[in-house]
C-alpha cells in the first residue's frame, strides 16, 4: 500500500494562521508529526487526508487494525473546541458521530466513519431544515450534574467583551449602532435563563453528515441517516443553538427576492417546529450574526462580515 503523506491542507493552514496567529502557525507546523504519532499509537492505516478539510482541524480517513473504517481528527484545542470529546462521549452516538477514542488534551479523536462529502447541504432547503430539526432535537439533553461545559452566559460574556473592543476601533464606526443594539438584545436575553441543556454550539447544515457508507444498489448504510459533527458544546437554552441554522445558506438567501421576509419566516418556522419562543430565537440569531460579522471584519473578511451584518439588519 502506498504511503499517504500526512500533510495539512492549505486551507487549514491559511485559516488557522489567520485566526490564531503565531499559536496557529506553531500548531500547523507540528501537525504532520502529531498525525504520524497517533497513527502509530492507535494502529491506524491512513487512506487519505480530507481536502479542503476543516478550518481548525485536520481530518484523515483511516482503517483500524481490524480493517474497520474510521476517521482521525486532529484539532487545535481552543476555548471553543476543548470540550468536543466530552460532548460526543455524553451523546454516545445519539444524534452525533460516535467517539471511539480520544486524547482531549492533544485535540485527537478517533471517530466512526461518516459520509464526509454528503451533508444536509446536499438536500433541498425545506427537507434539510426538517432533517436538521430531527437531529438537533436528539442532542438537547441534560449535561449531567457536574458537567465541564461552558455555559452560554459565560461564553457570550466573552463575545461581548471582544465585540466592544472591536467596535471601538476606527474602522468600526459604521457598525457601532448595530453593535449597541446587539448588546442590548444580549442583556435582555441574559435577564432570564429558561433552560440548561447541552447544546451543539455550531449547528448548521454543513455540520450534519450522512450517517454511513452508501449501500450496494443505492440507499444509505449506517445506524442513523444523519449525524452531527464538530460541536462547540455549551450549556444553555435551545434558542441559542438554532441561531446558525436561521442564517444557513446565507448566499442563497441574500440572492432571493425579499430576503428579509424569508429570514423572518425561517425564524417563525424553526421556532414553531421545535416549540421555541420566536422572540428569543430571533434575538440570538441577531446577536450571533452581529458578533460574527464584526469578527469577520476584524480579521479582514469584509465580504462575509458585510453579509452577516446585512442579515442581522433583516432580523
QUIJOTA-V782690 format. One line per field, one symbol per residue. ss: DSSP state (2 for helix, 1 for strand, 0 for the rest). psi: psi as a letter, one per 30 degrees, with the letter a starting at -180 (. if undefined). Layout:
# QUIJOTA-V782690
ss->???
psi->???
This chain:
# QUIJOTA-V782690
ss->000000000222222222222222222222222222222220001111100000001111111000001111111000000002222222200001001111122201111100111112220022222222222222200000000000122222222222222220022222222222222222222200000011100000222111000100000100000111000001110222202222000222222000222222222222222000022222222222222222222200022222222222220
psi->kkkjkikkkeeeeeeeeeefbeeeeeeeefeeeeeeeeeeeghljkelkkkfalfglkkkklklegfkklkkkjlkjleeffgeeeeeeefhfjflkkkellieffgkkkllkajfgjlffflleeeeeeeeeeefeffilkflehlfkkleeeefeeeeeeeeeefflefgeffeeeeeeeeeeeeeeffliflilklefhjlefgjlkglkklkgllkalfkekkklhliklkbleeeffeeeeglheeeefflkheeeeeeeeeeeeeefghlkeeeeeeeeeeeeeeeeeeeeeggieeeeeeeeeeeee.
